[in-house]
């Protein structure tokens, strides 16, 4: 089989893959657009996650639609100037890099919340991802400058592809290790367990998608024009775009469902504080002007319970205080041991 025939077969497969994945992305986007407009868009100027989601969402869609046009042009055999080829592949690289950065930033934000924004953890993660982004940018720059496309923009093999994803794989595994270490090492309030299970599950899936894509890129034989080589770009765009959507959409859907189920319970899932941290419930200085009573609410009975008020000494200083100086705080009552284990065990 001649080289031109091999290129033609690869580009036809790329066109089919790009069109199919674009259809799936449009379907998923249409399914969730009303929820996005109602819940996520109003948070754009207030939430870093909303900004990341919106930018990645529409850049990924634009990149995949452009990929369909580019693949159809290549499959039809229309000659293209080498400069145009470089611009097109540069756009593909920027799109994939942007989506990968979005996935990694969302993982960093989750890890920072789980560690209560610890400065050491925050600095370590950002330093790690900064080195990884710089390495990938340099590698992609070398790849683009060394492009030797055919007249239809079909790429020749390049040995630099082996190093493109190595840093991304290592970095994402570090993120996952940090998240899983915190998740399994500390006790979490029962009310946060369902949320954390969803986010940890999505984090694992995101790392698997990133690792799988880059492993295929690294392990694909360079000297053979295989069909897999033709679907690298569309599959990467779809995978990273889907991972960003799951990390943000599932979180917001959980928040909405939780608020509907527990209207009187106010829980900040953006402030993930484990039960065994000493700074979760810091001691408050006594204020003679404001007396705060904490009443645990049992959601099943609908009755306030406070065992400590049985102490006569507390009755003494409560009776001495003015009724108008009471500040009432309602907190959900813990019904488990604080771990995210099966409640039936």
FIMI-210168 format. One record per residue (C-alpha): residue in three letters; x, y, z. Coordinates in steps of 0.1 Angstrom, whole numbers, padded with zeros to 4 digits, always signed. Layout:
BEGIN
ALAXYZ
...
//
This chain:
BEGIN
UNK+0000+0000+0000
UNK+0014+0034-0010
UNK+0020+0062+0015
UNK-0008+0083+0000
UNK-0032+0055+0002
UNK-0023+0049+0039
UNK-0028+0086+0046
UNK-0062+0086+0029
UNK-0074+0056+0050
UNK-0062+0072+0082
UNK-0078+0105+0074
UNK-0111+0089+0065
UNK-0111+0071+0099
UNK-0103+0104+0115
UNK-0133+0121+0098
UNK-0156+0093+0110
UNK-0143+0095+0145
UNK-0145+0133+0146
UNK-0180+0134+0133
UNK-0192+0107+0157
UNK-0176+0123+0188
UNK-0189+0157+0178
UNK-0224+0143+0177
UNK-0220+0128+0212
UNK-0207+0161+0225
UNK-0236+0181+0210
UNK-0260+0156+0225
UNK-0245+0158+0260
UNK-0244+0196+0257
UNK-0280+0198+0247
UNK-0290+0175+0275
UNK-0274+0197+0302
UNK-0277+0232+0287
UNK-0307+0242+0307
UNK-0290+0231+0340
UNK-0259+0250+0330
UNK-0277+0282+0322
UNK-0297+0280+0354
UNK-0271+0270+0379
UNK-0235+0273+0366
UNK-0236+0305+0344
UNK-0248+0327+0373
UNK-0217+0316+0393
UNK-0192+0326+0365
UNK-0178+0357+0382
UNK-0179+0342+0417
UNK-0166+0306+0412
UNK-0132+0295+0397
UNK-0148+0262+0389
UNK-0176+0279+0369
UNK-0150+0299+0349
UNK-0129+0267+0341
UNK-0161+0248+0331
UNK-0175+0275+0308
UNK-0142+0281+0290
UNK-0133+0245+0286
UNK-0169+0236+0276
UNK-0171+0260+0246
UNK-0134+0257+0236
UNK-0138+0220+0234
UNK-0169+0222+0214
UNK-0153+0247+0190
UNK-0122+0226+0187
UNK-0141+0194+0179
UNK-0163+0211+0153
UNK-0131+0226+0137
UNK-0116+0191+0137
UNK-0146+0178+0117
UNK-0139+0205+0090
UNK-0102+0199+0090
UNK-0106+0161+0088
UNK-0131+0164+0059
UNK-0107+0186+0040
UNK-0078+0162+0046
UNK-0099+0131+0036
UNK-0110+0148+0004
UNK-0074+0153-0007
UNK-0075+0191-0011
UNK-0040+0205-0011
UNK-0032+0228+0018
UNK-0003+0252+0023
UNK+0022+0241+0050
UNK+0017+0273+0069
UNK-0020+0266+0072
UNK-0013+0231+0083
UNK+0009+0244+0111
UNK-0018+0269+0122
UNK-0044+0241+0123
UNK-0022+0217+0143
UNK-0012+0245+0166
UNK-0049+0252+0173
UNK-0054+0215+0180
UNK-0025+0215+0205
UNK-0038+0246+0223
UNK-0073+0231+0226
UNK-0060+0199+0240
UNK-0036+0217+0264
UNK-0065+0240+0276
UNK-0087+0210+0283
UNK-0060+0191+0301
UNK-0052+0222+0322
UNK-0089+0225+0331
UNK-0090+0189+0343
UNK-0058+0194+0364
UNK-0070+0227+0379
UNK-0103+0211+0389
UNK-0084+0182+0406
UNK-0062+0208+0424
UNK-0092+0227+0436
UNK-0107+0195+0450
UNK-0075+0186+0467
UNK-0071+0220+0482
UNK-0106+0219+0496
UNK-0100+0185+0511
UNK-0068+0198+0528
UNK-0085+0230+0540
UNK-0064+0251+0516
UNK-0032+0241+0533
UNK-0005+0264+0518
UNK+0021+0236+0516
UNK-0002+0213+0497
UNK-0014+0241+0475
UNK+0021+0253+0467
UNK+0033+0218+0460
UNK+0005+0210+0436
UNK+0008+0243+0417
UNK+0045+0239+0414
UNK+0041+0204+0401
UNK+0015+0214+0375
UNK+0035+0244+0365
UNK+0065+0223+0357
UNK+0043+0199+0338
UNK+0027+0227+0317
UNK+0060+0242+0309
UNK+0074+0208+0298
UNK+0044+0201+0276
UNK+0045+0236+0261
UNK+0081+0232+0251
UNK+0075+0197+0237
UNK+0045+0208+0217
UNK+0065+0238+0204
UNK+0092+0214+0192
UNK+0067+0192+0176
UNK+0050+0220+0157
UNK+0083+0235+0145
UNK+0094+0201+0133
UNK+0062+0193+0114
UNK+0066+0178+0079
UNK+0031+0175+0066
UNK+0021+0161+0033
UNK+0002+0183+0008
UNK-0031+0173+0025
UNK-0017+0181+0060
UNK-0012+0144+0070
UNK+0016+0142+0096
UNK+0047+0121+0094
UNK+0058+0102+0125
UNK+0079+0121+0150
UNK+0100+0106+0178
UNK+0091+0135+0202
UNK+0056+0121+0206
UNK+0071+0096+0232
UNK+0077+0125+0257
UNK+0045+0145+0251
UNK+0024+0127+0277
UNK+0049+0114+0302
UNK+0048+0144+0324
UNK+0010+0146+0322
UNK+0006+0110+0333
UNK+0030+0114+0363
UNK+0013+0147+0374
UNK-0022+0134+0373
UNK-0012+0103+0393
UNK+0003+0126+0419
UNK-0030+0145+0421
UNK-0050+0113+0425
UNK-0026+0100+0452
UNK-0030+0132+0472
UNK-0068+0131+0469
UNK-0071+0094+0478
UNK-0047+0097+0507
UNK-0068+0125+0523
UNK-0101+0107+0515
UNK-0091+0074+0532
UNK-0069+0088+0561
UNK-0094+0111+0578
UNK-0129+0108+0591
UNK-0155+0128+0572
UNK-0190+0139+0584
UNK-0217+0116+0572
UNK-0234+0145+0554
UNK-0203+0149+0532
UNK-0197+0112+0524
UNK-0220+0109+0494
UNK-0205+0141+0479
UNK-0169+0129+0484
UNK-0176+0095+0469
UNK-0189+0112+0438
UNK-0160+0135+0435
UNK-0134+0108+0442
UNK-0150+0085+0416
UNK-0150+0113+0390
UNK-0114+0121+0398
UNK-0103+0085+0393
UNK-0122+0084+0360
UNK-0106+0117+0349
UNK-0071+0104+0356
UNK-0078+0071+0338
UNK-0089+0091+0307
UNK-0058+0113+0308
UNK-0035+0083+0313
UNK-0052+0061+0287
UNK-0050+0087+0260
UNK-0013+0096+0266
UNK-0003+0059+0269
UNK-0018+0052+0235
UNK+0000+0082+0221
UNK+0033+0070+0236
UNK+0030+0033+0227
UNK+0017+0036+0192
UNK+0044+0025+0167
UNK+0059+0055+0150
UNK+0069+0038+0118
UNK+0034+0025+0110
UNK+0004+0046+0099
UNK-0022+0029+0120
UNK-0059+0039+0122
UNK-0053+0048+0159
UNK-0030+0075+0148
UNK-0058+0093+0129
UNK-0081+0096+0160
UNK-0057+0110+0186
UNK-0069+0145+0184
UNK-0107+0139+0184
UNK-0105+0113+0211
UNK-0084+0135+0234
UNK-0106+0165+0230
UNK-0137+0144+0237
UNK-0122+0126+0267
UNK-0109+0157+0284
UNK-0140+0177+0276
UNK-0162+0149+0291
UNK-0140+0147+0323
UNK-0143+0185+0329
UNK-0181+0182+0326
UNK-0184+0153+0350
UNK-0162+0170+0376
UNK-0184+0202+0377
UNK-0218+0191+0366
UNK-0220+0162+0391
UNK-0210+0185+0419
UNK-0236+0211+0411
UNK-0263+0184+0406
UNK-0255+0169+0440
UNK-0257+0204+0456
UNK-0291+0210+0440
UNK-0304+0176+0451
UNK-0291+0181+0486
UNK-0307+0215+0490
UNK-0340+0200+0479
UNK-0338+0171+0503
UNK-0326+0191+0533
UNK-0341+0226+0530
UNK-0333+0235+0567
UNK-0297+0222+0566
UNK-0270+0245+0555
UNK-0239+0227+0544
UNK-0210+0243+0525
UNK-0196+0215+0503
UNK-0169+0239+0492
UNK-0155+0238+0528
UNK-0146+0202+0533
UNK-0136+0198+0570
UNK-0130+0164+0584
UNK-0142+0154+0619
UNK-0107+0147+0633
UNK-0092+0181+0625
UNK-0086+0202+0657
UNK-0096+0233+0639
UNK-0130+0222+0627
UNK-0148+0235+0658
UNK-0124+0260+0673
UNK-0131+0273+0708
UNK-0149+0306+0709
UNK-0142+0332+0734
UNK-0170+0340+0758
UNK-0189+0371+0749
UNK-0211+0386+0776
UNK-0232+0403+0749
UNK-0240+0373+0727
UNK-0247+0339+0740
UNK-0247+0312+0713
UNK-0267+0280+0718
UNK-0260+0250+0695
UNK-0290+0228+0690
UNK-0285+0195+0671
UNK-0314+0187+0648
UNK-0325+0151+0642
UNK-0340+0152+0606
UNK-0361+0121+0613
UNK-0377+0133+0645
UNK-0377+0170+0637
UNK-0368+0177+0674
UNK-0340+0197+0688
UNK-0317+0179+0713
UNK-0290+0194+0734
UNK-0276+0172+0762
UNK-0251+0197+0775
UNK-0278+0222+0786
UNK-0287+0198+0814
UNK-0257+0211+0832
UNK-0269+0235+0859
UNK-0239+0257+0855
UNK-0250+0264+0819
UNK-0285+0271+0831
UNK-0270+0297+0855
UNK-0253+0318+0829
UNK-0281+0313+0804
UNK-0306+0326+0829
UNK-0284+0356+0837
UNK-0282+0366+0800
UNK-0307+0387+0783
UNK-0332+0367+0760
UNK-0325+0392+0732
UNK-0288+0383+0733
UNK-0292+0347+0722
UNK-0278+0337+0688
UNK-0294+0304+0677
UNK-0273+0281+0655
UNK-0289+0249+0640
UNK-0266+0221+0631
UNK-0274+0187+0617
UNK-0269+0158+0642
UNK-0242+0133+0633
UNK-0258+0098+0631
UNK-0227+0078+0623
UNK-0191+0074+0633
UNK-0179+0100+0608
UNK-0164+0077+0583
UNK-0176+0072+0547
UNK-0182+0035+0552
UNK-0214+0014+0546
UNK-0239+0025+0572
UNK-0253-0011+0574
UNK-0220-0025+0585
//
